């Protein structure tokens, strides 16, 4: 049995994924070119691309598979079904907040939005709004969303999804930083020195 807040968290995740692809289509139209770069990824970037897909698939579908197959539920030490109503509610709220942040900051990128890394397709620097407290607020929002799902509906797939996303995001961020440093030069170096990789107060020194 899944609690109402668990179902809500999954619904929020699925709605976010729909909006993510819609926003990507809008960005591609604004840029006049494809923004989906995972297909040409190699090495560490390819592993990150696979990791992102696996993380969202595990978070969205894993608990539903567990619900349908009792043998899997029985060997999952995290599965609680209803769980704590307070933890589930907190996860539900965190999932909503994370989805809102991730989608808002994706749309704020406009034509500079990319899914993947390509030195020839670096967009212009976006540094306003939530980008003043995080260089990667979309990733931060997505991570919050996945943590919210894991809290609202505790299960091994949901928890594995959080760690898999974290590893994949850090790998892609490092590749993106190298590309942006080369493509944008001094403006990006100044921005990187002032804003943390994940989150911090405006004007703080990013040490990542």
TORSEZA-806426 format. One line per 2 residues: number of its first residue (from 1); for each residue z, y, x of N, C-alpha, C, O. Coordinates in pm, whole numbers, m for minus. Atoms other than C-alpha are relative to their C-alpha. Layout:
N
NUM) Z/Y/X/Z/Y/X/Z/Y/X/Z/Y/X  ...
//
This chain:
208
1) 0/m120/85/0/0/0/0/124/88/79/135/181  8/m126/m73/m96/343/132/57/111/m86/28/120/m205
3) m62/m109/74/105/649/33/m105/103/m40/m213/107/20  94/m106/38/m65/940/m145/m33/93/117/m146/139/130
5) 26/m87/m114/m24/1149/171/m89/m70/103/m167/m4/172  89/75/m88/m189/872/372/m144/8/m47/m235/33/32
7) 135/m13/56/m488/872/137/m54/141/19/m172/161/49  42/m139/m16/m496/1250/154/m46/28/143/m146/96/164
9) 37/m23/m140/m505/1248/535/m136/m60/31/m216/0/103  131/63/m22/m798/1006/535/m110/82/m67/m218/100/m11
11) 99/m83/71/m978/1221/277/m29/127/78/m144/170/86  19/m121/m81/m922/1530/493/m88/m32/121/m177/46/155
13) 79/40/m117/m1064/1345/794/m147/m19/m39/m236/29/31  139/23/42/m1375/1234/604/m68/130/m39/m186/150/m9
15) 57/m130/36/m1427/1582/461/m31/81/125/m135/145/134  25/m73/m125/m1392/1732/808/m126/m52/68/m208/27/115
17) 118/55/m67/m1652/1493/950/m128/44/m70/m228/72/m4  117/m49/73/m1894/1593/673/m29/146/36/m144/184/58
19) 17/m141/m35/m1835/1961/750/m44/16/146/m121/106/179  38/m4/m142/m1868/1893/1124/m151/m17/15/m216/59/88
21) 144/22/m11/m2219/1756/1080/m79/112/m68/m186/150/m20  66/m113/64/m2313/2032/837/2/122/92/m99/190/107
23) m9/m112/m93/m2187/2293/1084/m92/m18/119/m151/79/168  92/27/m109/m2384/2124/1359/m143/29/m38/m220/82/42
25) 136/m28/47/m2700/2146/1151/m25/150/m8/m133/197/25  13/m145/7/m2637/2518/1091/m15/61/140/m93/153/161
27) 9/m50/m138/m2584/2575/1465/m137/m30/60/m193/53/132  133/36/m52/m2907/2390/1547/m106/93/m57/m199/132/14
29) 96/m93/61/m3096/2611/1302/9/138/64/m92/202/91  m17/m132/m62/m2945/2926/1453/m51/2/143/m106/103/188
31) 43/6/m140/m3021/2811/1807/m148/m28/15/m206/m1/120  141/35/m7/m3371/2694/1725/m27/m122/86/m138/m141/135
33) 15/122/m80/m3310/2367/1909/111/m96/m37/208/m58/m101  m102/100/31/m3112/2047/1882/128/31/78/123/69/195
35) m129/m20/m69/m2742/2082/1963/69/m135/25/180/m139/78  m58/134/m17/m2682/1704/1967/m43/m55/136/m155/m104/151
37) 34/32/m138/m2670/1625/2339/57/m133/47/34/m173/161  m60/126/m42/m2480/1295/2342/m105/m103/40/m80/m189/125
39) 103/99/m28/m2806/1101/2348/m49/0/143/m101/m101/190  46/m7/m138/m2885/1220/2699/116/m6/100/97/16/219
41) m117/6/m88/m2532/1177/2837/m7/m123/90/m60/m227/52  m7/111/m95/m2476/959/3142/140/m2/63/214/96/55
43) m125/11/m74/m2178/835/3340/123/34/m83/140/m18/m193  m124/m37/68/m1846/994/3242/m27/65/m135/49/45/m230
45) 32/m66/126/m2013/1203/2971/m39/m103/m106/m9/m85/m224  37/106/94/m2157/889/2812/124/m72/m50/136/m101/m169
47) m125/64/42/m1815/725/2811/77/89/m97/136/40/m193  m68/m93/90/m1670/1038/2650/m66/m2/m137/3/0/m239
49) 71/2/128/m1941/1032/2382/36/m125/m81/58/m117/m202  m39/124/67/m1862/668/2301/144/9/m47/177/m36/m157
51) m140/m12/35/m1491/747/2303/22/86/m123/103/52/m208  m13/m86/118/m1528/1031/2052/m37/m76/m127/36/m72/m226
53) 47/73/118/m1724/815/1811/99/m109/m39/132/m126/m156  m94/108/27/m1483/524/1846/131/55/m56/191/m6/m145
55) m126/m57/45/m1180/750/1797/m5/37/m148/85/2/m224  10/m41/140/m1300/896/1469/m24/m121/m91/25/m124/m204
57) 22/120/80/m1422/556/1346/130/m77/m19/158/m126/m129  m129/70/11/m1083/398/1421/94/71/m95/161/8/m177
59) m92/m75/86/m892/678/1251/m41/m6/m146/45/m16/m234  47/m4/138/m1110/681/940/m6/m138/m64/27/m153/m182
61) 25/131/58/m1183/311/894/107/m103/33/128/m197/m44  m99/99/m42/m910/126/1084/106/m28/m105/127/m144/m141
63) m104/25/101/m632/176/826/m56/m67/m126/15/m145/m189  59/61/118/m871/77/545/m29/m148/24/m11/m230/m66
65) 20/141/m34/m963/m245/725/134/m73/0/144/m185/m49  m134/59/m1/m592/m312/781/48/m25/m144/108/m128/m173
67) m42/13/139/m529/m254/410/m67/m120/m67/m6/m188/m150  75/109/63/m796/m508/317/34/m136/58/20/m238/m9
69) m24/127/m68/m692/m774/568/147/m14/38/193/45/136  m144/14/m24/m328/m877/552/34/m62/135/138/m25/190
71) m36/52/m133/m339/m1083/878/6/109/107/89/101/198  m4/m109/m97/m415/m764/1071/124/86/m21/187/129/76
73) m121/m78/28/m136/m575/897/124/m71/53/216/m6/103  m120/74/m37/110/m850/975/28/1/150/142/m19/191
75) m20/m2/m146/54/m825/1353/5/141/56/15/160/177  m5/m139/m43/57/m447/1364/144/51/m12/194/67/m123
77) m140/m44/7/408/m328/1458/18/140/m56/129/179/m92  m10/m137/49/326/26/1344/m25/12/m150/9/113/m212
79) 37/m9/140/203/m56/996/124/m2/m88/206/m94/m81  m114/m7/90/454/51/736/m42/17/m146/43/15/m235
81) 45/m23/137/238/106/428/43/137/m48/m23/237/m19  m49/m128/51/439/377/255/60/85/112/33/205/120
83) m62/m74/m110/643/475/563/97/106/m52/130/109/m170  m88/m110/38/872/778/564/m80/107/m74/m183/153/m25
85) 71/m100/79/771/1023/294/m5/134/73/m103/208/59  m4/m128/m71/874/1316/515/m99/0/117/m169/99/139
87) 95/10/m112/674/1195/818/m143/m1/m55/m231/64/1  133/7/60/376/1115/596/m45/138/m49/m161/175/m32
89) 32/m134/48/391/1461/437/m32/93/117/m127/172/110  25/m82/m118/414/1627/780/m137/m32/60/m210/58/100
91) 131/39/m50/112/1426/895/m112/53/m86/m215/97/m35  98/m53/94/m79/1528/585/m25/149/25/m140/193/28
93) 14/m144/m27/m10/1898/656/m67/25/136/m151/114/149  59/m17/m134/m96/1861/1026/m149/m31/m2/m228/36/64
95) 142/35/10/m425/1692/938/m80/114/m62/m189/147/m16  68/m112/65/m519/1979/707/m13/118/97/m120/177/109
97) 3/m112/m94/m425/2243/966/m99/m27/113/m177/61/149  91/34/m109/m611/2062/1243/m145/7/m41/m230/57/33
99) 138/m4/49/m925/2023/1032/m46/144/m18/m160/177/15  36/m140/21/m920/2391/940/m27/70/133/m125/144/145
101) 20/m62/m131/m881/2500/1304/m128/m49/64/m207/30/116  118/57/m65/m1148/2262/1430/m129/52/m62/m222/88/10
103) 123/m45/65/m1405/2364/1169/m22/149/20/m134/193/46  14/m146/m15/m1332/2738/1191/m48/37/140/m133/125/155
105) 39/m34/m137/m1365/2744/1570/m138/m55/34/m209/3/116  138/49/m17/m1679/2530/1559/m98/104/m55/m196/137/10
107) 90/m96/62/m1840/2779/1323/m1/133/76/m102/203/79  m7/m124/m76/m1719/3070/1536/m91/m3/122/m130/103/174
109) 90/12/m115/m1934/2937/1820/m143/38/m35/m221/77/53  135/m37/42/m2248/3002/1615/m107/m79/74/m99/m202/85
111) 111/66/m70/m2566/2928/1810/42/m56/136/m35/m129/198  m46/52/m128/m2357/2852/2121/62/m139/m13/95/m202/88
113) m62/131/21/m2217/2534/1963/m89/m111/53/m209/m114/27  70/117/m51/m2315/2213/2142/88/m123/m20/211/m113/m16
115) m73/127/6/m2217/1848/2094/m44/m81/119/m144/m153/113  37/63/m125/m2224/1715/2447/m19/103/109/8/222/90
117) 12/m86/m117/m2303/1859/2788/m142/m7/54/m197/m115/74  132/m8/m60/m2636/1977/2925/m8/132/77/0/238/16
119) 6/m124/m78/m2667/2229/3213/m109/96/m47/m98/217/m29  111/m85/44/m2993/2356/3062/22/57/m139/m60/134/m188
121) m21/m44/138/m2838/2419/2719/135/67/m18/193/61/m126  m127/m71/11/m2526/2621/2794/m19/125/m85/m110/204/m59
123) 9/m118/85/m2470/2882/2524/70/119/62/121/110/174  m71/m117/m49/m2326/3229/2563/150/m18/m16/195/m102/m94
125) m145/11/0/m1953/3277/2621/58/54/m130/26/166/m172  m74/m43/119/m1736/3295/2307/147/4/39/203/m98/79
127) m138/m15/m48/m1388/3431/2382/92/70/m98/206/102/m63  m83/m70/97/m1259/3597/2065/72/m95/m94/51/m216/m89
129) m71/81/97/m1030/3476/1788/91/m102/65/164/m70/158  m84/106/m56/m860/3145/1859/m40/m36/142/37/m101/214
131) 41/24/m139/m1061/3126/2181/76/90/98/59/77/219  m85/m82/m87/m817/3387/2313/127/m74/40/194/m33/135
133) m120/76/m35/m535/3129/2317/m32/m143/44/57/m216/88  42/133/m45/m734/2814/2394/m147/4/35/m228/59/m40
135) 142/9/m35/m1058/2749/2578/m69/m108/m82/m192/m111/m88  58/112/76/m1107/2442/2359/72/m18/m134/127/m125/m161
137) m74/11/125/m961/2516/2015/m57/m103/m97/17/m157/m180  56/103/87/m1204/2280/1840/57/m135/35/97/m211/m53
139) m61/125/m42/m1081/1988/2047/148/m4/m37/199/m108/m79  m142/m5/36/m722/2103/1989/18/m28/m149/108/m102/m187
141) m8/24/143/m782/2110/1614/m31/m144/m36/35/m203/m121  34/140/26/m947/1769/1617/114/m92/40/143/m190/m28
143) m114/81/m43/m655/1627/1812/114/10/m101/176/m91/m134  m101/m18/103/m412/1775/1558/m35/m81/m125/53/m143/m185
145) 46/76/116/m618/1618/1280/28/m149/18/80/m214/m73  m20/143/m24/m604/1272/1437/148/m36/10/189/m142/m37
147) m144/25/m4/m232/1299/1512/56/2/m142/142/m78/m176  m44/m6/139/m181/1399/1149/m30/m128/m76/54/m176/m152
149) 36/127/64/m365/1089/1030/93/m111/46/139/m193/m34  m88/104/m55/m156/870/1261/142/11/m54/209/m90/m72
151) m133/m18/57/165/1022/1123/2/m33/m150/97/m93/m199  6/24/143/56/1005/760/m21/m147/m33/23/m195/m137
153) 31/140/23/m63/647/794/14/m78/131/m87/m110/193  m22/63/m129/96/476/1098/m68/m138/9/m47/m224/m76
155) 67/128/m25/m118/193/1235/m53/3/142/m73/111/199  54/6/m136/m248/74/1570/m135/70/12/m154/145/107
157) 128/m70/m12/m607/193/1501/15/151/6/m50/218/86  m16/m145/4/m488/545/1417/63/53/128/24/159/177
159) m65/m44/m123/m263/569/1724/m95/m15/119/m101/73/205  98/19/m107/m529/425/1955/m105/111/m6/m151/159/98
161) 99/m107/16/m771/683/1812/47/129/65/m34/200/126  m53/m122/m59/m542/966/1925/m15/m3/152/m63/93/212
163) 7/9/m146/m522/844/2285/m144/m8/49/m178/48/154  140/8/m39/m892/759/2298/m66/136/m7/m145/172/80
165) 55/m135/12/m981/1106/2175/49/88/114/m29/163/173  m59/m81/m108/m744/1267/2429/m73/m25/132/m108/69/203
167) 68/35/m125/m906/1080/2718/m144/50/m1/m192/104/98  140/m41/11/m1259/1152/2594/m14/152/8/m104/204/75
169) 6/m146/m1/m1189/1521/2534/22/56/140/m49/147/183  m26/m49/m136/m1043/1572/2880/m118/m26/92/m150/58/177
171) 117/30/m82/m1344/1401/3038/m112/98/m29/m174/151/63  110/m90/33/m1594/1615/2848/34/144/39/m53/218/84
173) m39/m137/m36/m1395/1936/2904/m28/27/147/m78/134/182  23/m20/m144/m1413/1889/3280/m149/15/30/m187/96/114
175) 145/m13/m20/m1789/1840/3262/m49/135/m52/m131/201/12  41/m129/56/m1828/2145/3037/41/115/90/m34/211/107
177) m47/m107/m88/m1621/2359/3272/m92/17/121/m121/129/162  91/m7/m116/m1847/2272/3564/m133/64/m40/m187/147/33
179) 127/m55/46/m2159/2351/3360/13/150/m29/m74/228/12  m17/m141/36/m2022/2682/3227/25/87/124/m20/201/130
181) m22/m75/m124/m1904/2790/3572/m133/29/69/m155/139/121  131/m16/m65/m2254/2736/3706/m91/92/m81/m161/176/m25
183) 94/m72/84/m2439/2882/3408/42/144/m28/m43/233/m33  m47/m132/41/m2219/3182/3321/63/81/111/76/203/101
185) m51/m72/m117/m2064/3268/3656/130/74/m22/223/22/m83  m123/m80/m4/m1805/3546/3688/66/19/m137/188/6/m146
187) m67/m17/130/m1747/3613/3315/79/m123/m43/189/m112/m97  m72/121/38/m1654/3251/3258/119/m24/92/224/m68/45
189) m111/19/m93/m1438/3235/3571/118/90/m37/234/48/m29  m107/m92/44/m1243/3539/3450/67/m53/m126/189/m53/m138
191) m53/55/125/m1204/3386/3104/86/m123/28/194/m137/m29  m74/123/m31/m1092/3053/3249/133/31/68/230/m42/48
193) m123/m38/m69/m831/3227/3464/104/59/m96/223/59/m66  m89/m68/93/m683/3404/3160/46/m87/m117/152/m62/m175
195) m28/78/120/m688/3138/2888/18/m148/37/m65/m204/108  m24/142/m32/m538/2786/2910/m107/m92/m56/m177/m58/m151
197) 99/98/45/m754/2480/2869/29/m46/m142/m64/m61/m222  m35/50/132/m564/2361/2561/62/109/m89/3/144/m191
199) m62/m103/84/m326/2625/2424/102/80/80/165/26/170  m95/m87/m67/m114/2918/2538/m7/140/m58/m90/167/m146
201) 1/m135/54/m38/3281/2471/m116/80/58/m156/55/171  111/m83/m51/m320/3540/2506/39/69/130/149/124/143
203) m23/m66/m128/m349/3672/2859/76/m83/99/100/m39/211  m73/85/m95/m159/3381/3014/m97/m57/100/m218/m57/77
205) 85/54/m106/m291/3223/3330/m20/m148/m24/76/m226/m28  30/141/16/m469/2893/3274/10/m71/134/m58/m35/230
207) m20/76/m124/m354/2645/3536/m75/m130/m1/m75/m203/99  70/129/8/m563/2354/3414/m131/7/74/m205/m92/79
//
